[in-house]
Amino acid sequence: MSTLTAGTPAATVTAGTRTSWAAVLTLARFETRLLLLRAPVLVAFAVYLGWTVWRTRTSWDGFPALQDADRATQGAPLLVGLAVLLCANQAVLRSRRYDTDRHLAVLVVQPWRRTAAHLLSVAAVALLTGVCVAGQFTWEALKPGAVGQGSPGELLVGPLCVLLFGAAGVLLARLVPSAFAAPLLIVLCLFFALLAPMASDEDSAARWLSPVVEESGPHPLPSELLGRPAAWHALYLAGLALSVALTAVLLSGAGRLRSLRAACAGAVLLTLVGAVAQSQGVPRETTEARTRYSVTPEKEQRCAERDATTYCAFPEWGARTDDWDRVLDGVRSLAGGAAQDRPLVVRQRVEARYGLAGDAAIDPATRPGEITVGTSWGGNRAPEFAVAVAGVLVAGTEAKAGGMCDGRMVTVMWLALADRPDPMADLRRVRLDDSDAGSAVVLSRTNPLSMTAAQTEVVRELLLRPKDGTAAKVRAHWAELTAPKVTTDRVARLLGLDEPEARDECL
Amino acid sequence: MTPTVSASGLSLRYGGTRALDDVSLRLSAGVTGLLGPNGAGKTTLLRVLATAVPADRGAFTVLGHDPGTSRGRQEVRRHLGYLPQTPGFHPDFTPFEFVDYVAILKELTDRAARHREVRRVLDEAGLDGVRGKRIRKLSGGMRQRVALAAALVGDPAFLVLDEPTVGLDPEQRMRFRELIARAGEGRTVLLSTHQTEDVAMLCHRVVVLAGGTVRFDGTPAELTARAAGRVWSSAERDPGAKAGWRTGLGTFRNVGDPPVGADLLEPTLEDGYLLTLDGLDGVDTEVAA
């Protein structure tokens, strides 16, 4: 049983500390702590952080283009946003639910200031999301293989979505004081998210009204070619979040405050400006630049000479030259004849005319000694590039290599893979069907090559043998091995193998 | 003595019902009891004085601040502690969190000072042992103490308590009386209650409200004195009594106009209260045996 204690002197509370806005900030801290400790928010953050860490560890095979990495921060915060929508809504409805309204209504901090505190608590969670987004992007940017540059506008989308969703939860509580409204809104949001991509045209300006507009293709584009109105979209989201938040405050009893009404009108104006500006489509200059980069990349590139090879890359990809050079050197060191010293040009190419999501093939280069390299790197792209180098060393041009249907394919594949750390694994990776037996298409940034079952058998046997012995035979028989129409059987014999048993028919 | 609260001509209608009709009051330091039957307008009067609802007519000030203006209302609220009838709680909060939350809403922004104040009122309410326990796990009496602690936080000059002892067992009521008595030291407390014993034990002054109007405003002794010579004992219930009931001794205690030669008894505050309400429309003072 508790006992009553003698009264102690009341704490002195000076009038100076009793300022309304200081109380709002104090209340916001109180509500932020409660919001961050709510189970849905904790779970959402745990899933968000777990997924982000898991994904970022291996994203882009360690070679991110930061102009793509910034967009990759946008989707996952939506989960946090939905949790904040639910919990902020419940926090606002708490007094009504537990019937404390009658008591709290006569306290000094007015309802509209309490609403402002709820909104500030949402802003704190949005800020925390911003820290997570910054962390994720910094991680990508610090990877040794990172190139390009991110956009602040794209990076702001995640935190702004959390802010918008949270503000929507607060406003909803003021409009529909029912505990069922927020879950219903979340279901509607999920339904919309499911249907919107199906219903909207990829080029439709209306899709930019969605909080997150994901566009991704297999090959990064230079920043200049993205054509995404990232800054306008961020402005649109910020304006929308602010409009929703200020409307919630106005509906909480601050309707008489002229400054607040003016701020709300300003926020709506910002939203409209952002909405209109973001819906203008891809700018003409961007479209023209996309064509220039696609058709005449040499005009946009900087070139660097390394021994007999010239590397020409778009400005943001200059740092990749070392990676390309390592692979090319490995292939060239195994080649024979004049191929070891043959002048080569590695040219980065991109097909940007179909936008970010485009996956159009690039025509093979027809100039002798020119090798195409894409904008992606790491993973399958390195052996794919090695195949392209070997193809040019053997056939002379990319175009000729693409049409190859004879025993030279064995030399190409062995040259490409023999110097790789795990040749057999790379053999499987560059084949479309991930196999190391039978006939298959070989990946390429331009026209794909193909291997017959017999060639695959020979290459597999060669890769299992010591590299140096085969390299000596390749150099010794280079002319015959790279002669057009040489048969797979002949190549096998020249390289010290029995004739393959598998079929030797091109795809 | 300068009154803390000064109200004149307060009137309020809810639809066709006149909840308050020309109520005038002057409250100063100490505990003032507000008695009245159900529907008398007690809670309405407390809500008006607590600035929860505005009066249709009339005016009042608290410590000289007029709640009729926005600024004045804020000032009144800065000096107000309010314990509503059947207060709500956030069940997932601890008493400390709940009172801390209320303290913030009273604009106590300095964290260290506020937490000292919260601990002080929790200690004063005898809740120091359960300050970290979830409110949903507390008994009704404990919850009522949390509500009182929330009303006391910030050391308000004017404390409005709406039936704080309802639903409490006798021991809890006794403890609550101690709390209220201590709260009345140096501040103005307006205590609405049905319990005439509470008023008799706690209040230096009592106001009886019925039908939205003030029927009595004086000391408990004055209210009791209204029944002097009007309470008597008899073997059977006296048909001429306004109210009468059988006591534990087997005799009847009658209140009203006694017959000649009646065995007069010492009146209580409740007798005075019953006689004050006698004859009012809609007020049943008949107490059956």
Interface residues (C-beta under 8 A of the other chain):
Chain A: S2 T3 L4 T5 G7 T8 P9 A10 A11 T12 V13 T17 R18 T19 S20 A22 A23 L25 T26 L27 F30 R94 S95 Y98 D99 T100 D101 R102 H103 L104 A105 V106 L107 V108 V109 Q110 R114
Chain B: A50 T51 A52 Q74 R77 R78 L80 Y82 L83 P84 T86 P87 G88 F89 H90 P91 D100 Y101 V102 I104 L105 K106 E107 L108 T109 D110 R111 A113 R114 R116 E117 R120 D123 E124 A125 G126 L127 D128 G129 V130 A147 A150 G154 D155 R175 E178 L179 R182 E185
